[in-house]
Amino acid sequence: PFVAKGESEKRMFYNAIGPVWNGNEVWLITAGGATFAAFPKTYAILFSSLYIALTLLLVALILRGICLEYRSKADSSAVRSLCDAGLFVASFLVALLIGVAFANLFRGLPLENGVYHGSFVGLLSPYGIAGGIFFIAIFLLHGSIWLAVKTGGNLQQKAWQTAGGLWIVVLILTVVFLAFSYFQTRLFANYFRYPLLFLVPIAAVIALLLCRMFMSRRQAWRAWFSSAGFIFACTFFTILGLFPAMIPSSIDPAHDITLDSAASSKLTLMVMLIVAAGFVPLALLYQIWAYRLFSRKLENLDLIY
């Protein structure tokens, strides 16, 4: 609602994400299914301890899909406005809830002998809220750059201006969240133990700086890939920081849920490896093909949403 004004620009916005939005949600479902098969204990603890948060996330994802798909079928401007508001609220909640959930995983859940001793309100700590705000800013930046990739003219200029302001916000929040994490989590322990791992956060910083450089040059695709690189580097930073824990315990590290304690049998993992080796590359190739197919800038004739 802060970038697209008027029906024409709003339709451009919807069509920029229309062909690819559901693919991202498929990966979320795949991640949940893979966790259930490979690490059932982790799945059980996550979905029981974060039940309310994950239920709200599911509702937000469903609402987001409804608003995206049904807006173009509505004849009433009031219904279209309702879909616009629903998409905004749902997307905001998705980013916030994912950020809060991951921030609590970084800090650790109150686990003792595999039993969760917390509440939903306990997830909304200052660190959890900070994680939610950080994720919202990252998603907004990435989405603004994608809008610049897909559109032209006045809407593209507004997307670039929005992305420029959001980049500064992301930079500030990155520093704040890292400082917060240093005092609230054990993420940095592995990095001080193995200094070579600091190459990962350095890569994240380089990707963020490259993103700014390409944005200033109005090189949309390169800026988008740099933003994606920043997200991937941040992801690996947290994975390496948590290792070998999958769910740290905030009560006592002895109660951490680790890779070894949560993993399925060797046979199950071997079968999953074989299946993943065959089908994940195919899924990735399909996604690459889909993005290439819809990579050109939108024109009025392309507006189906």
ABEGO torsion letter per residue (X at the ends): XAABBEAAAAAAAAAAAAAAAAAAAAAAAAAAAAAAAABAAAAAAAAAAAAAAAAAAAAAAAAAAAAAAAAAABABAAAAAAAAAAAAAAAAAAAAAAAAAAAAAAAEBBBBGGBBABBAAAAABAAAAAAAAAAAAAAAAAAAAAAAAABBEAAAAAAAAAAAAAAAAAAAAAAAAAAAAAAABAAAAAAAABAAAAAAAAAAAAAAAAAAAAAAAGBAAAAAAAAAAAAAAAAAAAAAAAOABABBBAABAAABBBAAAABBBAAAAAAAAAAAAAAAAAAAAAAAAAAAAAABBBBAAABAX
